[in-house]
């Protein structure tokens, strides 16, 4: 839905997990890391420094 725009970490927490989850949790980083590993070296999910994550390609 973001069409190449960065999705902030907090928005991912609110959208994909329970709203009571601590936004400082490492859950998003862990899930993104596993997804990147499964997708391979294509760099499909790129961290966007200070903004969140961006879906590339």
PDB file of N, H, CA, C and O in Angstrom:
ATOM      1  N   UNK A   1       0.806  -1.201   0.000  1.00  0.00           N
ATOM      2  CA  UNK A   1       0.000   0.000   0.000  1.00  0.00           C
ATOM      3  C   UNK A   1       0.846   1.261   0.000  1.00  0.00           C
ATOM      4  O   UNK A   1       0.393   2.311  -0.457  1.00  0.00           O
ATOM      5  N   UNK A   2       2.071   1.173   0.507  1.00  0.00           N
ATOM      6  H   UNK A   2       2.439   0.321   0.878  1.00  0.00           H
ATOM      7  CA  UNK A   2       2.911   2.366   0.613  1.00  0.00           C
ATOM      8  C   UNK A   2       3.530   2.751  -0.726  1.00  0.00           C
ATOM      9  O   UNK A   2       4.064   3.852  -0.862  1.00  0.00           O
ATOM     10  N   UNK A   3       3.468   1.865  -1.713  1.00  0.00           N
ATOM     11  H   UNK A   3       3.034   0.971  -1.603  1.00  0.00           H
ATOM     12  CA  UNK A   3       3.961   2.132  -3.074  1.00  0.00           C
ATOM     13  C   UNK A   3       5.381   2.698  -3.090  1.00  0.00           C
ATOM     14  O   UNK A   3       5.637   3.737  -3.699  1.00  0.00           O
ATOM     15  N   UNK A   4       6.297   2.007  -2.417  1.00  0.00           N
ATOM     16  H   UNK A   4       6.089   1.163  -1.922  1.00  0.00           H
ATOM     17  CA  UNK A   4       7.697   2.414  -2.435  1.00  0.00           C
ATOM     18  C   UNK A   4       8.106   3.413  -1.364  1.00  0.00           C
ATOM     19  O   UNK A   4       9.293   3.687  -1.189  1.00  0.00           O
ATOM     20  N   UNK A   5       7.133   3.957  -0.651  1.00  0.00           N
ATOM     21  H   UNK A   5       6.168   3.735  -0.794  1.00  0.00           H
ATOM     22  CA  UNK A   5       7.456   4.899   0.424  1.00  0.00           C
ATOM     23  C   UNK A   5       7.862   4.112   1.674  1.00  0.00           C
ATOM     24  O   UNK A   5       7.460   2.963   1.853  1.00  0.00           O
ATOM     25  N   UNK A   6       8.651   4.736   2.520  1.00  0.00           N
ATOM     26  H   UNK A   6       8.978   5.670   2.374  1.00  0.00           H
ATOM     27  CA  UNK A   6       9.069   4.097   3.764  1.00  0.00           C
ATOM     28  C   UNK A   6       7.871   3.965   4.697  1.00  0.00           C
ATOM     29  O   UNK A   6       7.049   4.874   4.810  1.00  0.00           O
ATOM     30  N   UNK A   7       7.790   2.817   5.360  1.00  0.00           N
ATOM     31  H   UNK A   7       8.458   2.078   5.268  1.00  0.00           H
ATOM     32  CA  UNK A   7       6.740   2.590   6.358  1.00  0.00           C
ATOM     33  C   UNK A   7       7.413   2.659   7.724  1.00  0.00           C
ATOM     34  O   UNK A   7       8.307   1.861   8.009  1.00  0.00           O
ATOM     35  N   UNK A   8       7.004   3.591   8.565  1.00  0.00           N
ATOM     36  H   UNK A   8       6.278   4.239   8.333  1.00  0.00           H
ATOM     37  CA  UNK A   8       7.627   3.750   9.878  1.00  0.00           C
ATOM     38  C   UNK A   8       7.449   2.524  10.766  1.00  0.00           C
ATOM     39  O   UNK A   8       6.445   1.816  10.687  1.00  0.00           O
ATOM     40  N   UNK A   9       8.432   2.296  11.600  1.00  0.00           N
ATOM     41  H   UNK A   9       9.248   2.872  11.664  1.00  0.00           H
ATOM     42  CA  UNK A   9       8.430   1.183  12.538  1.00  0.00           C
ATOM     43  C   UNK A   9       7.150   1.181  13.373  1.00  0.00           C
ATOM     44  O   UNK A   9       6.513   0.138  13.516  1.00  0.00           O
ATOM     45  N   UNK A  10       6.768   2.322  13.921  1.00  0.00           N
ATOM     46  H   UNK A  10       7.286   3.170  13.805  1.00  0.00           H
ATOM     47  CA  UNK A  10       5.566   2.419  14.755  1.00  0.00           C
ATOM     48  C   UNK A  10       4.298   2.042  14.011  1.00  0.00           C
ATOM     49  O   UNK A  10       3.396   1.434  14.588  1.00  0.00           O
ATOM     50  N   UNK A  11       4.221   2.396  12.746  1.00  0.00           N
ATOM     51  H   UNK A  11       4.953   2.891  12.278  1.00  0.00           H
ATOM     52  CA  UNK A  11       3.035   2.042  11.953  1.00  0.00           C
ATOM     53  C   UNK A  11       2.961   0.533  11.745  1.00  0.00           C
ATOM     54  O   UNK A  11       1.876  -0.046  11.792  1.00  0.00           O
ATOM     55  N   UNK A  12       4.110  -0.107  11.514  1.00  0.00           N
ATOM     56  H   UNK A  12       4.991   0.364  11.475  1.00  0.00           H
ATOM     57  CA  UNK A  12       4.124  -1.564  11.378  1.00  0.00           C
ATOM     58  C   UNK A  12       3.652  -2.231  12.658  1.00  0.00           C
ATOM     59  O   UNK A  12       2.888  -3.195  12.612  1.00  0.00           O
ATOM     60  N   UNK A  13       4.102  -1.726  13.802  1.00  0.00           N
ATOM     61  H   UNK A  13       4.723  -0.943  13.840  1.00  0.00           H
ATOM     62  CA  UNK A  13       3.683  -2.292  15.087  1.00  0.00           C
ATOM     63  C   UNK A  13       2.175  -2.149  15.256  1.00  0.00           C
ATOM     64  O   UNK A  13       1.498  -3.108  15.628  1.00  0.00           O
ATOM     65  N   UNK A  14       1.645  -0.954  14.984  1.00  0.00           N
ATOM     66  H   UNK A  14       2.195  -0.176  14.681  1.00  0.00           H
ATOM     67  CA  UNK A  14       0.199  -0.723  15.158  1.00  0.00           C
ATOM     68  C   UNK A  14      -0.636  -1.540  14.178  1.00  0.00           C
ATOM     69  O   UNK A  14      -1.720  -2.004  14.531  1.00  0.00           O
ATOM     70  N   UNK A  15      -0.150  -1.723  12.959  1.00  0.00           N
ATOM     71  H   UNK A  15       0.731  -1.346  12.672  1.00  0.00           H
ATOM     72  CA  UNK A  15      -0.918  -2.399  11.922  1.00  0.00           C
ATOM     73  C   UNK A  15      -0.844  -3.920  12.015  1.00  0.00           C
ATOM     74  O   UNK A  15      -1.843  -4.607  11.806  1.00  0.00           O
ATOM     75  N   UNK A  16       0.330  -4.440  12.326  1.00  0.00           N
ATOM     76  H   UNK A  16       1.142  -3.881  12.496  1.00  0.00           H
ATOM     77  CA  UNK A  16       0.533  -5.885  12.247  1.00  0.00           C
ATOM     78  C   UNK A  16       0.477  -6.607  13.583  1.00  0.00           C
ATOM     79  O   UNK A  16       0.296  -7.824  13.618  1.00  0.00           O
ATOM     80  N   UNK A  17       0.626  -5.883  14.675  1.00  0.00           N
ATOM     81  H   UNK A  17       0.772  -4.895  14.646  1.00  0.00           H
ATOM     82  CA  UNK A  17       0.615  -6.499  15.998  1.00  0.00           C
ATOM     83  C   UNK A  17      -0.431  -5.833  16.856  1.00  0.00           C
ATOM     84  O   UNK A  17      -1.057  -4.850  16.458  1.00  0.00           O
ATOM     85  N   UNK A  18      -0.607  -6.377  18.027  1.00  0.00           N
ATOM     86  H   UNK A  18      -0.098  -7.175  18.350  1.00  0.00           H
ATOM     87  CA  UNK A  18      -1.537  -5.836  19.001  1.00  0.00           C
ATOM     88  C   UNK A  18      -1.156  -4.394  19.346  1.00  0.00           C
ATOM     89  O   UNK A  18       0.027  -4.085  19.489  1.00  0.00           O
ATOM     90  N   UNK A  19      -2.132  -3.528  19.479  1.00  0.00           N
ATOM     91  H   UNK A  19      -3.093  -3.779  19.363  1.00  0.00           H
ATOM     92  CA  UNK A  19      -1.864  -2.120  19.778  1.00  0.00           C
ATOM     93  C   UNK A  19      -1.229  -1.920  21.141  1.00  0.00           C
ATOM     94  O   UNK A  19      -0.736  -0.834  21.443  1.00  0.00           O
ATOM     95  N   UNK A  20      -1.236  -2.955  21.965  1.00  0.00           N
ATOM     96  H   UNK A  20      -1.636  -3.838  21.720  1.00  0.00           H
ATOM     97  CA  UNK A  20      -0.642  -2.869  23.298  1.00  0.00           C
ATOM     98  C   UNK A  20       0.830  -3.285  23.312  1.00  0.00           C
ATOM     99  O   UNK A  20       1.484  -3.216  24.353  1.00  0.00           O
ATOM    100  N   UNK A  21       1.351  -3.714  22.165  1.00  0.00           N
ATOM    101  H   UNK A  21       0.820  -3.769  21.320  1.00  0.00           H
ATOM    102  CA  UNK A  21       2.754  -4.095  22.074  1.00  0.00           C
ATOM    103  C   UNK A  21       3.633  -2.857  22.235  1.00  0.00           C
ATOM    104  O   UNK A  21       3.345  -1.809  21.657  1.00  0.00           O
ATOM    105  N   UNK A  22       4.675  -2.975  22.997  1.00  0.00           N
ATOM    106  H   UNK A  22       4.909  -3.827  23.466  1.00  0.00           H
ATOM    107  CA  UNK A  22       5.611  -1.866  23.210  1.00  0.00           C
ATOM    108  C   UNK A  22       6.249  -1.493  21.871  1.00  0.00           C
ATOM    109  O   UNK A  22       6.874  -2.351  21.248  1.00  0.00           O
ATOM    110  N   UNK A  23       6.117  -0.248  21.405  1.00  0.00           N
ATOM    111  H   UNK A  23       5.610   0.449  21.912  1.00  0.00           H
ATOM    112  CA  UNK A  23       6.658   0.145  20.102  1.00  0.00           C
ATOM    113  C   UNK A  23       8.181   0.075  20.039  1.00  0.00           C
ATOM    114  O   UNK A  23       8.754   0.117  18.950  1.00  0.00           O
ATOM    115  N   UNK A  24       8.841  -0.032  21.183  1.00  0.00           N
ATOM    116  H   UNK A  24       8.376  -0.066  22.068  1.00  0.00           H
ATOM    117  CA  UNK A  24      10.296  -0.126  21.188  1.00  0.00           C
ATOM    118  C   UNK A  24      10.777  -1.560  21.082  1.00  0.00           C
ATOM    119  O   UNK A  24      11.978  -1.823  21.124  1.00  0.00           O
ATOM    120  N   UNK A  25       9.842  -2.485  20.946  1.00  0.00           N
ATOM    121  H   UNK A  25       8.866  -2.271  20.911  1.00  0.00           H
ATOM    122  CA  UNK A  25      10.194  -3.899  20.882  1.00  0.00           C
ATOM    123  C   UNK A  25      11.035  -4.205  19.644  1.00  0.00           C
ATOM    124  O   UNK A  25      10.999  -3.465  18.661  1.00  0.00           O
ATOM    125  N   UNK A  26      11.774  -5.275  19.700  1.00  0.00           N
ATOM    126  H   UNK A  26      11.804  -5.876  20.498  1.00  0.00           H
ATOM    127  CA  UNK A  26      12.594  -5.710  18.568  1.00  0.00           C
ATOM    128  C   UNK A  26      11.849  -6.648  17.641  1.00  0.00           C
ATOM    129  O   UNK A  26      12.451  -7.226  16.736  1.00  0.00           O
ATOM    130  N   UNK A  27      10.531  -6.815  17.850  1.00  0.00           N
ATOM    131  H   UNK A  27      10.042  -6.346  18.585  1.00  0.00           H
ATOM    132  CA  UNK A  27       9.755  -7.753  17.042  1.00  0.00           C
ATOM    133  C   UNK A  27       9.795  -7.412  15.555  1.00  0.00           C
ATOM    134  O   UNK A  27       9.949  -8.305  14.723  1.00  0.00           O
ATOM    135  N   UNK A  28       9.661  -6.149  15.215  1.00  0.00           N
ATOM    136  H   UNK A  28       9.536  -5.423  15.891  1.00  0.00           H
ATOM    137  CA  UNK A  28       9.664  -5.758  13.802  1.00  0.00           C
ATOM    138  C   UNK A  28      11.022  -6.064  13.183  1.00  0.00           C
ATOM    139  O   UNK A  28      11.092  -6.641  12.098  1.00  0.00           O
ATOM    140  N   UNK A  29      12.094  -5.685  13.859  1.00  0.00           N
ATOM    141  H   UNK A  29      12.038  -5.217  14.741  1.00  0.00           H
ATOM    142  CA  UNK A  29      13.438  -5.962  13.335  1.00  0.00           C
ATOM    143  C   UNK A  29      13.661  -7.451  13.137  1.00  0.00           C
ATOM    144  O   UNK A  29      14.239  -7.866  12.133  1.00  0.00           O
ATOM    145  N   UNK A  30      13.204  -8.260  14.090  1.00  0.00           N
ATOM    146  H   UNK A  30      12.734  -7.923  14.906  1.00  0.00           H
ATOM    147  CA  UNK A  30      13.382  -9.708  13.996  1.00  0.00           C
ATOM    148  C   UNK A  30      12.613 -10.284  12.806  1.00  0.00           C
ATOM    149  O   UNK A  30      13.154 -11.097  12.055  1.00  0.00           O
ATOM    150  N   UNK A  31      11.369  -9.872  12.631  1.00  0.00           N
ATOM    151  H   UNK A  31      10.930  -9.212  13.240  1.00  0.00           H
ATOM    152  CA  UNK A  31      10.554 -10.384  11.524  1.00  0.00           C
ATOM    153  C   UNK A  31      11.128  -9.931  10.181  1.00  0.00           C
ATOM    154  O   UNK A  31      11.214 -10.725   9.244  1.00  0.00           O
ATOM    155  N   UNK A  32      11.519  -8.666  10.084  1.00  0.00           N
ATOM    156  H   UNK A  32      11.449  -8.021  10.845  1.00  0.00           H
ATOM    157  CA  UNK A  32      12.106  -8.158   8.833  1.00  0.00           C
ATOM    158  C   UNK A  32      13.398  -8.904   8.522  1.00  0.00           C
ATOM    159  O   UNK A  32      13.659  -9.238   7.366  1.00  0.00           O
ATOM    160  N   UNK A  33      14.200  -9.163   9.537  1.00  0.00           N
ATOM    161  H   UNK A  33      13.988  -8.892  10.476  1.00  0.00           H
ATOM    162  CA  UNK A  33      15.439  -9.903   9.344  1.00  0.00           C
ATOM    163  C   UNK A  33      15.169 -11.299   8.796  1.00  0.00           C
ATOM    164  O   UNK A  33      15.846 -11.746   7.870  1.00  0.00           O
ATOM    165  N   UNK A  34      14.182 -11.989   9.364  1.00  0.00           N
ATOM    166  H   UNK A  34      13.632 -11.625  10.117  1.00  0.00           H
ATOM    167  CA  UNK A  34      13.834 -13.333   8.869  1.00  0.00           C
ATOM    168  C   UNK A  34      13.295 -13.270   7.448  1.00  0.00           C
ATOM    169  O   UNK A  34      13.632 -14.121   6.624  1.00  0.00           O
ATOM    170  N   UNK A  35      12.464 -12.276   7.145  1.00  0.00           N
ATOM    171  H   UNK A  35      12.190 -11.585   7.814  1.00  0.00           H
ATOM    172  CA  UNK A  35      11.934 -12.134   5.784  1.00  0.00           C
ATOM    173  C   UNK A  35      13.053 -11.874   4.777  1.00  0.00           C
ATOM    174  O   UNK A  35      13.068 -12.460   3.695  1.00  0.00           O
ATOM    175  N   UNK A  36      13.985 -10.997   5.135  1.00  0.00           N
ATOM    176  H   UNK A  36      13.973 -10.521   6.014  1.00  0.00           H
ATOM    177  CA  UNK A  36      15.105 -10.688   4.241  1.00  0.00           C
ATOM    178  C   UNK A  36      15.946 -11.929   3.982  1.00  0.00           C
ATOM    179  O   UNK A  36      16.387 -12.164   2.857  1.00  0.00           O
ATOM    180  N   UNK A  37      16.170 -12.724   5.029  1.00  0.00           N
ATOM    181  H   UNK A  37      15.812 -12.533   5.943  1.00  0.00           H
ATOM    182  CA  UNK A  37      16.956 -13.951   4.888  1.00  0.00           C
ATOM    183  C   UNK A  37      16.236 -14.933   3.959  1.00  0.00           C
ATOM    184  O   UNK A  37      16.880 -15.574   3.129  1.00  0.00           O
ATOM    185  N   UNK A  38      14.925 -15.059   4.084  1.00  0.00           N
ATOM    186  H   UNK A  38      14.401 -14.538   4.759  1.00  0.00           H
ATOM    187  CA  UNK A  38      14.153 -15.970   3.243  1.00  0.00           C
ATOM    188  C   UNK A  38      14.083 -15.489   1.793  1.00  0.00           C
ATOM    189  O   UNK A  38      14.065 -16.301   0.868  1.00  0.00           O
ATOM    190  N   UNK A  39      14.043 -14.172   1.596  1.00  0.00           N
ATOM    191  H   UNK A  39      14.057 -13.512   2.348  1.00  0.00           H
ATOM    192  CA  UNK A  39      13.958 -13.616   0.245  1.00  0.00           C
ATOM    193  C   UNK A  39      15.300 -13.631  -0.475  1.00  0.00           C
ATOM    194  O   UNK A  39      15.347 -13.483  -1.696  1.00  0.00           O
ATOM    195  N   UNK A  40      16.385 -13.807   0.260  1.00  0.00           N
ATOM    196  H   UNK A  40      16.348 -13.927   1.252  1.00  0.00           H
ATOM    197  CA  UNK A  40      17.709 -13.866  -0.352  1.00  0.00           C
ATOM    198  C   UNK A  40      18.363 -12.505  -0.418  1.00  0.00           C
ATOM    199  O   UNK A  40      17.953 -11.564   0.260  1.00  0.00           O
ATOM    200  N   UNK A  41      19.388 -12.418  -1.248  1.00  0.00           N
ATOM    201  H   UNK A  41      19.721 -13.183  -1.799  1.00  0.00           H
ATOM    202  CA  UNK A  41      20.220 -11.219  -1.336  1.00  0.00           C
ATOM    203  C   UNK A  41      19.643 -10.135  -2.242  1.00  0.00           C
ATOM    204  O   UNK A  41      20.338  -9.168  -2.554  1.00  0.00           O
ATOM    205  N   UNK A  42      18.410 -10.272  -2.664  1.00  0.00           N
ATOM    206  H   UNK A  42      17.845 -11.058  -2.411  1.00  0.00           H
ATOM    207  CA  UNK A  42      17.818  -9.308  -3.575  1.00  0.00           C
ATOM    208  C   UNK A  42      17.597  -7.936  -2.972  1.00  0.00           C
ATOM    209  O   UNK A  42      17.347  -6.974  -3.699  1.00  0.00           O
ATOM    210  N   UNK A  43      17.686  -7.830  -1.655  1.00  0.00           N
ATOM    211  H   UNK A  43      17.889  -8.612  -1.065  1.00  0.00           H
ATOM    212  CA  UNK A  43      17.492  -6.543  -1.005  1.00  0.00           C
ATOM    213  C   UNK A  43      16.081  -6.017  -1.158  1.00  0.00           C
ATOM    214  O   UNK A  43      15.875  -4.810  -1.287  1.00  0.00           O
ATOM    215  N   UNK A  44      15.105  -6.919  -1.146  1.00  0.00           N
ATOM    216  H   UNK A  44      15.273  -7.899  -1.041  1.00  0.00           H
ATOM    217  CA  UNK A  44      13.721  -6.539  -1.385  1.00  0.00           C
ATOM    218  C   UNK A  44      13.159  -5.644  -0.291  1.00  0.00           C
ATOM    219  O   UNK A  44      12.366  -4.747  -0.578  1.00  0.00           O
ATOM    220  N   UNK A  45      13.552  -5.870   0.954  1.00  0.00           N
ATOM    221  H   UNK A  45      14.195  -6.598   1.188  1.00  0.00           H
ATOM    222  CA  UNK A  45      13.117  -5.022   2.061  1.00  0.00           C
ATOM    223  C   UNK A  45      14.338  -4.251   2.538  1.00  0.00           C
ATOM    224  O   UNK A  45      15.291  -4.834   3.055  1.00  0.00           O
ATOM    225  N   UNK A  46      14.301  -2.958   2.364  1.00  0.00           N
ATOM    226  H   UNK A  46      13.527  -2.484   1.944  1.00  0.00           H
ATOM    227  CA  UNK A  46      15.456  -2.125   2.702  1.00  0.00           C
ATOM    228  C   UNK A  46      15.147  -1.253   3.914  1.00  0.00           C
ATOM    229  O   UNK A  46      14.089  -0.628   3.982  1.00  0.00           O
ATOM    230  N   UNK A  47      16.072  -1.213   4.867  1.00  0.00           N
ATOM    231  H   UNK A  47      16.932  -1.720   4.812  1.00  0.00           H
ATOM    232  CA  UNK A  47      15.873  -0.280   5.974  1.00  0.00           C
ATOM    233  C   UNK A  47      16.032   1.143   5.465  1.00  0.00           C
ATOM    234  O   UNK A  47      16.947   1.431   4.693  1.00  0.00           O
ATOM    235  N   UNK A  48      15.169   2.013   5.881  1.00  0.00           N
ATOM    236  H   UNK A  48      14.425   1.779   6.509  1.00  0.00           H
ATOM    237  CA  UNK A  48      15.256   3.410   5.484  1.00  0.00           C
ATOM    238  C   UNK A  48      15.613   4.194   6.746  1.00  0.00           C
ATOM    239  O   UNK A  48      14.746   4.490   7.568  1.00  0.00           O
ATOM    240  N   UNK A  49      16.870   4.521   6.890  1.00  0.00           N
ATOM    241  H   UNK A  49      17.575   4.281   6.222  1.00  0.00           H
ATOM    242  CA  UNK A  49      17.404   5.091   8.117  1.00  0.00           C
ATOM    243  C   UNK A  49      16.527   6.214   8.656  1.00  0.00           C
ATOM    244  O   UNK A  49      16.292   7.224   7.992  1.00  0.00           O
ATOM    245  N   UNK A  50      16.050   6.005   9.886  1.00  0.00           N
ATOM    246  H   UNK A  50      16.241   5.185  10.425  1.00  0.00           H
ATOM    247  CA  UNK A  50      15.246   7.008  10.546  1.00  0.00           C
ATOM    248  C   UNK A  50      13.777   7.015  10.146  1.00  0.00           C
ATOM    249  O   UNK A  50      12.959   7.655  10.806  1.00  0.00           O
ATOM    250  N   UNK A  51      13.433   6.301   9.061  1.00  0.00           N
ATOM    251  H   UNK A  51      14.098   5.780   8.525  1.00  0.00           H
ATOM    252  CA  UNK A  51      12.052   6.321   8.585  1.00  0.00           C
ATOM    253  C   UNK A  51      11.317   4.999   8.741  1.00  0.00           C
ATOM    254  O   UNK A  51      10.090   4.987   8.844  1.00  0.00           O
ATOM    255  N   UNK A  52      12.034   3.896   8.760  1.00  0.00           N
ATOM    256  H   UNK A  52      13.030   3.905   8.676  1.00  0.00           H
ATOM    257  CA  UNK A  52      11.383   2.592   8.869  1.00  0.00           C
ATOM    258  C   UNK A  52      11.931   1.645   7.828  1.00  0.00           C
ATOM    259  O   UNK A  52      13.144   1.479   7.704  1.00  0.00           O
ATOM    260  N   UNK A  53      11.031   1.019   7.074  1.00  0.00           N
ATOM    261  H   UNK A  53      10.046   1.154   7.175  1.00  0.00           H
ATOM    262  CA  UNK A  53      11.416   0.049   6.052  1.00  0.00           C
ATOM    263  C   UNK A  53      10.733   0.387   4.740  1.00  0.00           C
ATOM    264  O   UNK A  53       9.635   0.943   4.712  1.00  0.00           O
ATOM    265  N   UNK A  54      11.410   0.036   3.652  1.00  0.00           N
ATOM    266  H   UNK A  54      12.302  -0.416   3.675  1.00  0.00           H
ATOM    267  CA  UNK A  54      10.898   0.329   2.324  1.00  0.00           C
ATOM    268  C   UNK A  54      10.931  -0.964   1.518  1.00  0.00           C
ATOM    269  O   UNK A  54      11.937  -1.672   1.541  1.00  0.00           O
ATOM    270  N   UNK A  55       9.856  -1.285   0.808  1.00  0.00           N
ATOM    271  H   UNK A  55       9.039  -0.709   0.789  1.00  0.00           H
ATOM    272  CA  UNK A  55       9.799  -2.436  -0.070  1.00  0.00           C
ATOM    273  C   UNK A  55      10.346  -2.021  -1.433  1.00  0.00           C
ATOM    274  O   UNK A  55       9.802  -1.129  -2.085  1.00  0.00           O
ATOM    275  N   UNK A  56      11.407  -2.664  -1.848  1.00  0.00           N
ATOM    276  H   UNK A  56      11.849  -3.388  -1.319  1.00  0.00           H
ATOM    277  CA  UNK A  56      12.066  -2.312  -3.114  1.00  0.00           C
ATOM    278  C   UNK A  56      11.758  -3.369  -4.174  1.00  0.00           C
ATOM    279  O   UNK A  56      11.654  -4.558  -3.872  1.00  0.00           O
ATOM    280  N   UNK A  57      11.618  -2.926  -5.388  1.00  0.00           N
ATOM    281  H   UNK A  57      11.702  -1.960  -5.633  1.00  0.00           H
ATOM    282  CA  UNK A  57      11.456  -3.844  -6.513  1.00  0.00           C
ATOM    283  C   UNK A  57      10.129  -4.325  -6.701  1.00  0.00           C
ATOM    284  O   UNK A  57       9.879  -5.105  -7.620  1.00  0.00           O
TER     285      UNK A  57
END
